[in-house]
Amino acid sequence: MPSTTRTFFDSTKTTTFHVSLIASCKLTGRAGGFKMNVYRDPKMDFTQKRYEFEADNGKQAGKLFSLYEETTDE
């Protein structure tokens, strides 16, 4: 649900991509940050775009990261 107290730097942009397009995922510190490299368009070329996310806390970021690892192990 969108925040009612949005500030200048808060963004409401969203993007979606299939989990198979994730090139890599990396936890960045204990504060709850993580980075994902995603293939832009695998049909044309395999250039990557980096996304930086921030979870509410490190535990939640770890859970999201472990879900990613489970999907890539199959």
Secondary structure in CASP SS format (residue, H / E / C, confidence):
PFRMAT SS
TARGET T0000
AUTHOR 0000-0000-0000
METHOD secondary structure of the structure
MODEL  1
M C 1.00
P C 1.00
S C 1.00
T C 1.00
T C 1.00
R C 1.00
T C 1.00
F C 1.00
F C 1.00
D C 1.00
S C 1.00
T C 1.00
K C 1.00
T C 1.00
T C 1.00
T C 1.00
F C 1.00
H C 1.00
V H 1.00
S H 1.00
L H 1.00
I E 1.00
A E 1.00
S E 1.00
C E 1.00
K E 1.00
L E 1.00
T E 1.00
G C 1.00
R C 1.00
A C 1.00
G C 1.00
G E 1.00
F E 1.00
K E 1.00
M E 1.00
N E 1.00
V E 1.00
Y E 1.00
R E 1.00
D E 1.00
P C 1.00
K C 1.00
M C 1.00
D E 1.00
F E 1.00
T E 1.00
Q E 1.00
K E 1.00
R E 1.00
Y E 1.00
E E 1.00
F E 1.00
E E 1.00
A C 1.00
D C 1.00
N C 1.00
G H 1.00
K H 1.00
Q H 1.00
A H 1.00
G H 1.00
K H 1.00
L H 1.00
F H 1.00
S H 1.00
L H 1.00
Y H 1.00
E H 1.00
E H 1.00
T H 1.00
T H 1.00
D H 1.00
E C 1.00
END
